[in-house]
Amino acid sequence: MESRNQIFVANYNQKVMQPMRYDPNLYEQQINYEPNTDYGYEVNYKLYNYFIYFQRKYNQRLGPFIPRI
């Protein structure tokens, strides 16, 4: 989950920085996720599932993986 969260966060933050290209209502603010910080299982689990929900609900892609449950 951690490695996928890093990819998801990086792609999400890139889209936040381009409000003319990506919907600013979907990509409102950056997520501060440091790769060297141990957030523990619970935070990584919640963040990962949020990204899966976000991608499925709004038909977005944040990485090379197909979001599935």
C-alpha positions in Angstrom: 0.0 0.0 0.0 2.8 2.4 0.8 4.4 2.2 -2.6 1.0 2.7 -4.3 0.2 5.6 -2.0 3.4 7.3 -3.0 2.5 7.0 -6.7 -1.1 8.1 -6.1 -0.1 11.1 -4.0 2.6 12.2 -6.5 0.1 12.0 -9.4 -2.7 13.7 -7.4 -0.4 16.5 -6.3 0.7 17.1 -10.0 -2.9 17.5 -10.9 -3.5 19.9 -8.1 -0.7 22.1 -9.5 -2.5 22.3 -12.9 -5.9 23.8 -12.2 -6.4 24.9 -15.8 -6.0 21.3 -17.0 -7.6 19.3 -14.2 -10.9 20.1 -12.4 -10.0 22.2 -9.3 -13.2 21.0 -7.7 -11.7 17.4 -7.7 -8.1 18.4 -7.0 -8.5 21.0 -4.3 -5.3 20.9 -2.3 -2.0 19.0 -2.1 -1.6 16.0 0.2 1.5 16.1 2.3 2.7 12.4 2.3 6.4 12.0 3.1 7.9 8.7 1.7 10.4 8.5 4.6 7.7 8.8 7.3 6.2 5.7 8.9 2.5 6.5 8.9 1.5 3.0 10.1 -0.9 0.5 8.6 -4.1 2.4 9.5 -3.2 5.7 7.8 -1.9 3.9 4.7 -5.0 1.7 4.5 -7.3 4.7 4.7 -5.4 6.7 2.2 -5.1 3.8 -0.2 -8.9 3.1 0.0 -9.7 6.8 -0.4 -7.7 6.9 -3.7 -9.5 3.8 -4.9 -12.8 5.4 -4.1 -11.8 8.7 -5.7 -10.6 7.0 -8.9 -13.8 4.9 -9.2 -16.3 7.6 -8.2 -14.9 10.3 -10.5 -13.5 8.1 -13.3 -9.9 9.3 -12.7 -6.5 7.6 -13.1 -3.8 8.4 -10.6 -1.4 5.6 -11.6 -0.8 2.7 -13.9 -3.0 0.4 -11.8 -6.6 -0.2 -12.5 -8.5 0.8 -9.3 -10.5 -2.2 -8.0 -11.8 -3.4 -4.7 
